[in-house]
Amino acid sequence: MKIINNWFYMSDVTLDVLNDLEYEIFWNFLYHFSVNRRNDCGIDHLKLDEQGLSYLWSSVGYGLVNDDDKSVLLRLMQEPLKVMKDNKNYCSQDFLELAQKVNALKQDLNRLTKKESERLFKEMLNKFLDMEIGNGVTDTIRRRLSGLRGVRERYNDYLYPKQQKIFEFMLEKATNQGRWKNLNQAVESVLTELDRVLKDFDKAWINQKLEEKTQLLKQTVKEFEEYKKNPPERNFYQPKTRDKTIEDWIRGLRMECETFKKASLADDPSSILGNKLAYNTLYQPESIKNLLKKHPEIVEQIVVKNKKS
């Protein structure tokens, strides 16, 4: 089941964490631009064998990257390489820039505030996600990527459209009724009507998610039944827990479907979904005001400008 993971935000950015991210970059760089001749065939864009550098696969594969290995990998990243793998384009320069940013943060970690280091680290993780190079090899980075991906999905799928609904409502009211004296008056005067609009939005979103999750559950169950009828042969390196993983995934989907179904029937869906429904708590007025304050381009269209004497 996909859930929003707040673990990313509650954890400090330490040197060990940055070392893990650096390792992720090196591992994925080798994976995308070279091949491990022991296990795979294909084009070695880095020409490791010709340069006597095939040992890098062992160093990176076993997590034994030393400073000399890092220097060699960074030098290789400077080569202007572009490849297509898994139907995606990758550029060596992107890996180099990300590795350099991680190294710079490692050097500056002791002099930066916790807030500054977290901001820079989050930027790097966002870049990692944008590059679409993997889900994380180490547990530390995989959990953080999962949490950040969940936040992204929630924003794109729910928060951003709901915020746009608030903006559209306020702009339409200002156009039809005139601008307000201040932001406080603007929100308080339309709050009852705006609340109904947002509840209608939540209902529509809940029904949409219920339909999506239901269809995904049906498809997953169908594919799993087919898989069990004719399971593929396992290679020695493939995990033996695949069946349990899929069963857990199906169980999670069923729970999600049940939750969204209950919410769709409830008079107050927030009693079921809790903080998954934004702008729907006792602090709703302040939340909406704070949202608008972050968008001065909206405020200047709904609030009368103060005349300078």
N, C-alpha and C positions, 0 to 999 in steps of 0.2 A: 504494500500500500504506500502510495506517495503521500508524505506529510511534510509540512513546513518544519524544517529542522532549525531550531534556534541555537543549537550547539555551537555553530560557527561564531555567533556574536558573543557567546559567553566565554570563549577561550582566548587566552593571551597569545600574541604572536611572539614566539620564542625562537631562539637560534635553531633549535631542533626542528621546529615546524618549517622554517625557511630552508633548512637543509633537505627536508623531505620534498619541498616544492622544487628545489633545484634538481634533485634526483629525478623527479617526474619529468622535468624538461629534458634532461640528458637521455633518459630511457626512451621517451617518445621521439626524440630526434633520431636516435639510432633506428628505432622501429620504422619510421617513415622514410628515411633516406638510405637505409642499408638493409642487408639481410644476414641472418645468422646461418652461415653455411651448414652448420650441424643439423639444423631442423628445417630450413626453408630453401627455396630456390627463387631466383628473380634477379632484378638489376640492383647491383650495389653501387649506388650513385656516389658514395664516398670513397669507393675503391680501397677499402680497408686492407684487403689481402695484399694489393700491390704496394701499399705503404707500410706493410708490416704492422698493422694496427688491429688485426682481427681479435687480439686479446681484449679489446674494449668491450666486446659482447660479454665476456666472462666477468669483467670488472663491474659493468653496469648490471648484468643479469643477477649477480650475487650481492649487489649493493655494496661493493668494495671499491667505490670510486675514490681515488686519492687526488691530491692536488695536481700531480702531473697529468693524470687522466683528464681532469677538468680543463687544464690548459689545452690539451690536445683537442678535446671536444669543442671548446670555444673557438679554436683555430679552424676546425672543420666547419663550424657554423658560419664562418666568414665567407665561405665559398658561395657564390651567387647561384644557389640551386633551387630549382622549382620542380616538383614532382606531383603526379596525381596518384592517390591511393584511396581505395574504398570510395571511388567516385568524387573525391574532394581534392582540391588543389592546396599544396603546402609549399611555403617558402622558407628557406633556411634562415633568412634575415629575421623572421618573426620569432623563431626560437632563440636567436642570438639576443635580440632586444629584450625578451622576457628574462633570459638568464642574466643579463647585465643588470636589469632592474632588481632582481632577487639579490644579486651580489652587493649592489649598492645599499639595499635595505639592511643586509647583514652587517655591513660596515658602519651604518649609521644607527643601528638599533638602540644602542645604549644612550644616545643623546636625544632621541625622539621621544615625544610623549606617547602614551599608550594609544590615544586617539589617533595620532598621526600615523603610527605604525600600522594600526588596524585599517586605516583608510588606504594606505599604499598597498597593503597585503590584499585587501579586497579588490583593488584595481587589477592586481596581477591575476587573481583568480578569475575575475571577469574576462580578462584577456585570454586566459587558458581556455575558458568555456567558449569564447568567440572563435578560437582557433579550431575547435572541434577535434582535438587530438586524443581524447580519451576520457575515461571516467575516474581515473586515479589508480595508481599501482599500490601506493601505501595507504594504510587505513586512515591515517591522519588527514591526508589530502582528499581521499575519497569521501570522507564524511563531510568535509567542508564544501566540496564541490556539490555534493548532494543537497546540502542545506541551501546553498546559493542558487542552485538550479530550481529548487522548490520555491524560493522567494521570487525568482524571475517568472516562473510559470504562474504563480498566484497574481503577480502584478499585471502581466500581459493578459491573463485570462479573466481577471475579476476587478482588481483595484483600478487599473487605468480606465476601463470602460465606465466604471461607477463614478470615478472622478469627472470624466467627461460629461456624464449625465448631470452632475451638480453644476458644472460650468454652464452647460446649455440652459438649464433651468434658471439660474441666476441672470444670465444675459437676456433671456427672453422676458423675464419679469421686469428688468430694468428698461428694456426697449418699450414694453407695453405700458408700464406704470410710472416710469421715470426713475432717475437715480436716487439712491438713499444718501442721507447726510454722512453716514459712516458705516463701516463694515459691521459693527455690532448691531445697528438698527437693521441693516440689510438681512442678516441671517435670522435674527429674532422675529422679524415681521412675517417671514414666509416659512418658518420652521415647520408648522403643522402640515402645510401642503407639500413641502419638500420631503418631509418624512414619509408621506404616502407614496410619493414618486419613487423614493429609494426602496421602500418595502416592495413595491411592484417590480422594481428592477431585481431585487433579491429573489422573489418568487420565480421570475422568468429564468434567472441564472440557475436556480436550484433544479428546476424542471429540465433545463438543458443538460446539466451535469448528470442528473439521474438517467436521462436517455443515453448519454455518451457512455457512462459506466455500465449500464445494462447491456448495451451492444458489445462493449469490450469484453464483458464477462462471458457473454454467449460465444463470442468468437474464440476467446482463450480456452474455454471448456471444450469447444469443438476441436480445436487444434491439438489440445492435450490428449483427447480421446484417440485421435488419429495417430499421434506420436506413440502412445502406449501400445497400439495395435502392431506397429512396425518400428520399434525403437532402433536407432542407429547403433552401429558398433562403437564401443568406447575406445578411444586411444588412451594410452597410459597416463597422459597428462591432463585428461579431462576429469573434472570432479564427478564423484559418484552421487552427489547430492542434488543433481539436476531435477529429479522427480519431486523431491521435497520442496525445492525452491519454487517450482511451478505451482505445487499444491498450496504453498504459503501465499503465493501471489493471488491465486484464485480465491483463497479464504479472505484475503484482504479486500479484494474487489467486492465480494459478497457483503462484507461489513460496510464498505462505502455505499453500496447500493441501498442497504437497509437504512443507513443514516440519512441519505438524501431523500429516501421515500418518507421517512418520519418527518423530516423537515418540510417536505412539500405539503404534508397534511396538517402541519402545526399552525396555529394562529400566530405564534411567535417563533419563527424558525431559528432565531438566535438562541433560544433555550436549548436547541439541539446542536447547532453548529458553533455556538460560542463566538470566539474572536475571528473565526473564518469570515464572518460578515462584518465588514468595516462600516464605520459611521452609523452604528446601530446600538450605542450604549447610552448610559446616563450622561456621558460626556460628549454626546453627539454635537451640540451647538459649538463647543470649543474645538472639537475635531474639525468641523467644517470651516470654522474661522481660520484655524491654523493652516488648513489646506489652501484656502484662498490667499492668505498672506504670502504663501510661497509662490503665488502666481500674480505678481503685481499687474501684469498685462490684462488680467481679468478684473481685478479690483478697480483699476482706473476707468473701466467701462461701466461699472455699476455704482460707483461712489462719486458724489459731487466733489470736484476739485476745490480745495481751499483757495480763496482769493487772497493774494498777497497784498498787504496794505502798502 
